Amino acid sequence: MINVGIIGCGKIALTRHLPEYSQRQDCRVAAVYDPNIERAKNTASIYHAKVCTSAEELLHLPNLHAVSICTANVFHAPLTLQALKAGKHVLCEKPMGITLEECIQMTETAALTQHILMIGHNQRFTKTHQKAKELIDATAIGKVLTFQTRFSHSGPENWTIDRQNNWFFDKSKSSMGAMGDLGVHKTDLIQYLTGKEITAVMACMDTLDKKRPDGSPITVDDNAICIYRLEGGIIGSMTVSWSNYGEEENSTILYGTDGVMRLYDHPSYSIVIDHKDSTHEYYQLDQIQTNDHQTNSGIIDAFIDAVSSGKSPLSSAENVLSAMKAVFACMDSARTGEWVSLRQK
Ligand SMILES: NC(=O)c1ccc[n+]([C@@H]2O[C@H](COP(=O)([O-])OP(=O)(O)OC[C@H]3O[C@@H](n4cnc5c(N)ncnc54)[C@H](O)[C@@H]3O)[C@@H](O)[C@H]2O)c1
C-alpha cells in the first residue's frame, strides 16, 4: 500500500488529487496539511487521514511514501526539494517552479535522490492528446508546419477555493499569471505532440482586465500571446487568457504538409483530420477537462504507477524542463520586446 500525503487542500487537491487517489486500491491518502487548519481537518475527516500541523511534520512521517504538492506556485520548489530530501516521491502541480534555476535544481535533486518527480501536466494524458501524438508520429498530416494553440477562461477567481481573495492574483505568491497557469500546459503540450523542442520565442504579456477586490489591477499577467519557433522549422502561436468571459477555449490546431489536425475544436469530435485530398477523419475520444467539468485526469494513475514500477512518468521533471525554459524565455521576451533564442540558454 502506497501512503500519500497532500500538501495544500485547495481546489485542485479536492477536485483531482484526493478523489483520484481514493479511487485506487493500491494507495491511500494517509496525511494532509494546509495552513488553513479547518480546511485540513475537513479534508482529513473525509479521507480518514492524519492532520499535520506543518509541512515538515508531514514530510517526516516515516510510513509516508509519496506527496502531492498542491499549494500556491512559490512553494512548489521549496516543498519539492524538502520532500525529495526526506525520501518521498513527489507529484508537484504546475508550474514546476517560478525560476529556471528552481526547475533545474528540482530535476537534479530528483535524479540525485533517485525519487520520482512528476509535474501535473495533465494535458499530456488525455486520450485525445495521446491519440494525436500517435497520429502525428505516423505522419497523418505529413510534416507539421505551423500550429495554433489556445487556453482561455474567465480567470482563477471562478475556480480557486478562495475565489476573489485568491493567491493567483498576487505576484509574491504566484510569480506568473495566465502564462504560469495556462501557458505552461500548452507550451509543454506542443512540444509533446510534435516531439520537437522550442528554439526561440517572442511574447507579449499584459494585465488587461483583472482587478483585485479593492479595484486595483492584479500584479501578474492576465493575457499572453506567444510565437514559438520549434526544431525542424515549425512555427506557431499560443494564446492564453484569463479574460475570456465566453465559452472556455482549450484547443490546438496543427497544419501539416498533408492536412490539418484539430484537437478539441469541434462540438462533436475531439480529433478532426482534414486530409489534403478533401477527405476527413473523425475521432470522439473524450472531452477536455474544464473548470466546471472535471473528469479523471490520468495524472494520479500515472504517478502511482511510476512510484510502484520505479519507471519515469510521461510528465517527469526531466521531460517538462524544456517547456519551462521556453516559459521563462517568454517572460524575458515580454519584458524586452525581443526574440529570445533558447539555443544560447
Ligand atoms: N494541473 C492543472 O490543471 C491545475 C489546475 C488548477 C490548479 N493547478 C495548480 O495547483 C496549485 C494549487 O491551485 P488551486 O487551484 O488548488 O489553489 P487553491 O487556492 O484553491 O488552493 C491552494 C491551497 O494551498 C494552501 N496553501 C497555501 N500555501 C501553502 C503552504 N505553504 N503549504 C501548504 N498549503 C498551502 C491554501 O491554503 C489552499 O488551501 C497551483 O500551483 C495551481 O497552478 C493545477
The ligand as an SDF file (V2000), in Angstrom:
LIG
                    3D

 44 48  0  0  0  0  0  0  0  0999 V2000
   -2.9200   20.7630  -13.4070 N   0  0  0  0  0  0  0  0  0  0  0  0
   -3.9080   21.6360  -13.5100 C   0  0  0  0  0  0  0  0  0  0  0  0
   -4.6360   21.6720  -14.4910 O   0  0  0  0  0  0  0  0  0  0  0  0
   -4.1570   22.5930  -12.3780 C   0  0  0  0  0  0  0  0  0  0  0  0
   -5.4180   23.1880  -12.2420 C   0  0  0  0  0  0  0  0  0  0  0  0
   -5.6040   24.0880  -11.1920 C   0  0  0  0  0  0  0  0  0  0  0  0
   -4.5640   24.3820  -10.3300 C   0  0  0  0  0  0  0  0  0  0  0  0
   -3.3510   23.8170  -10.5150 N   0  0  0  0  0  0  0  0  0  0  0  0
   -2.2050   24.1640   -9.6550 C   0  0  0  0  0  0  0  0  0  0  0  0
   -2.4290   23.6490   -8.3520 O   0  0  0  0  0  0  0  0  0  0  0  0
   -1.8750   24.5220   -7.3770 C   0  0  0  0  0  0  0  0  0  0  0  0
   -2.9730   24.8560   -6.3660 C   0  0  0  0  0  0  0  0  0  0  0  0
   -4.0240   25.5230   -7.0400 O   0  0  0  0  0  0  0  0  0  0  0  0
   -5.5200   25.5070   -6.5130 P   0  0  0  0  0  0  0  0  0  0  0  0
   -6.3450   25.8860   -7.6650 O   0  0  0  0  0  0  0  0  0  0  0  0
   -5.8050   24.2580   -5.7850 O   0  0  0  0  0  0  0  0  0  0  0  0
   -5.4550   26.7350   -5.4970 O   0  0  0  0  0  0  0  0  0  0  0  0
   -6.3450   26.9760   -4.1960 P   0  0  0  0  0  0  0  0  0  0  0  0
   -6.1470   28.3890   -3.8060 O   0  0  0  0  0  0  0  0  0  0  0  0
   -7.7480   26.5110   -4.4310 O   0  0  0  0  0  0  0  0  0  0  0  0
   -5.6950   26.0210   -3.1000 O   0  0  0  0  0  0  0  0  0  0  0  0
   -4.3820   26.1970   -2.6360 C   0  0  0  0  0  0  0  0  0  0  0  0
   -4.2980   25.6650   -1.2180 C   0  0  0  0  0  0  0  0  0  0  0  0
   -2.9300   25.6840   -0.8080 O   0  0  0  0  0  0  0  0  0  0  0  0
   -2.8880   26.1230    0.5350 C   0  0  0  0  0  0  0  0  0  0  0  0
   -1.5500   26.6460    0.7890 N   0  0  0  0  0  0  0  0  0  0  0  0
   -1.0660   27.8760    0.5070 C   0  0  0  0  0  0  0  0  0  0  0  0
    0.2220   27.9360    0.9200 N   0  0  0  0  0  0  0  0  0  0  0  0
    0.5540   26.7430    1.4350 C   0  0  0  0  0  0  0  0  0  0  0  0
    1.7310   26.1830    2.0070 C   0  0  0  0  0  0  0  0  0  0  0  0
    2.8620   26.9100    2.1320 N   0  0  0  0  0  0  0  0  0  0  0  0
    1.7080   24.9110    2.4090 N   0  0  0  0  0  0  0  0  0  0  0  0
    0.5950   24.1620    2.2730 C   0  0  0  0  0  0  0  0  0  0  0  0
   -0.5570   24.6420    1.7540 N   0  0  0  0  0  0  0  0  0  0  0  0
   -0.5700   25.9120    1.3400 C   0  0  0  0  0  0  0  0  0  0  0  0
   -4.0140   27.1530    0.6420 C   0  0  0  0  0  0  0  0  0  0  0  0
   -4.4160   27.3510    1.9990 O   0  0  0  0  0  0  0  0  0  0  0  0
   -5.0980   26.4930   -0.2010 C   0  0  0  0  0  0  0  0  0  0  0  0
   -5.9220   25.6550    0.5720 O   0  0  0  0  0  0  0  0  0  0  0  0
   -1.3760   25.7480   -8.1420 C   0  0  0  0  0  0  0  0  0  0  0  0
    0.0010   25.7120   -8.3000 O   0  0  0  0  0  0  0  0  0  0  0  0
   -2.0520   25.6650   -9.4920 C   0  0  0  0  0  0  0  0  0  0  0  0
   -1.2910   26.2130  -10.5380 O   0  0  0  0  0  0  0  0  0  0  0  0
   -3.1410   22.9090  -11.4990 C   0  0  0  0  0  0  0  0  0  0  0  0
  1  2  1  0
  2  3  2  0
  2  4  1  0
  4  5  1  0
  4 44  2  0
  5  6  2  0
  6  7  1  0
  7  8  2  0
  8  9  1  0
  8 44  1  0
  9 10  1  0
  9 42  1  0
 10 11  1  0
 11 12  1  0
 11 40  1  0
 12 13  1  0
 13 14  1  0
 14 15  2  0
 14 16  1  0
 14 17  1  0
 17 18  1  0
 18 19  2  0
 18 20  1  0
 18 21  1  0
 21 22  1  0
 22 23  1  0
 23 24  1  0
 23 38  1  0
 24 25  1  0
 25 26  1  0
 25 36  1  0
 26 27  1  0
 26 35  1  0
 27 28  2  0
 28 29  1  0
 29 30  1  0
 29 35  2  0
 30 31  1  0
 30 32  2  0
 32 33  1  0
 33 34  2  0
 34 35  1  0
 36 37  1  0
 36 38  1  0
 38 39  1  0
 40 41  1  0
 40 42  1  0
 42 43  1  0
M  CHG  2   8   1  16  -1
M  END
$$$$
